[in-house]
Amino acid sequence: MRRNLKNHLKDLSSDMGLTTRELQSELAQLMRPFIYEVRDEMGKRYRHCGRQQDADYHIMNNPGYTWTIVYLDPPPRVVDIFSKRVDELQLPPQQILPENQQEPLDL
């Protein structure tokens, strides 16, 4: 059975007593970028996670730890990083000077 999303949202808003503007505001809040912040027993930041599954993993393995959602305002900028695959796992050869051009190292 296929439901119309507008009608479904209208039904939700009437059940919860929300106006369309309030519902849109709540939906916009859910669409903002966020991360999960895991905190230790003292409330200090332990780590940031991008998925709830990762935050739950750390909470399960560390009793007393909690997580909370931290919204990223303003949203982070995307940075393009270019990389080059190196097929050879060997370093390039070093230029070794002839003995007459070497200088002694004084420590």
Helices and strands as residue ranges (DSSP letters): H 5-16, H 20-31, E 34-39, E 45-49, H 52-61, E 66-71, G 99-101
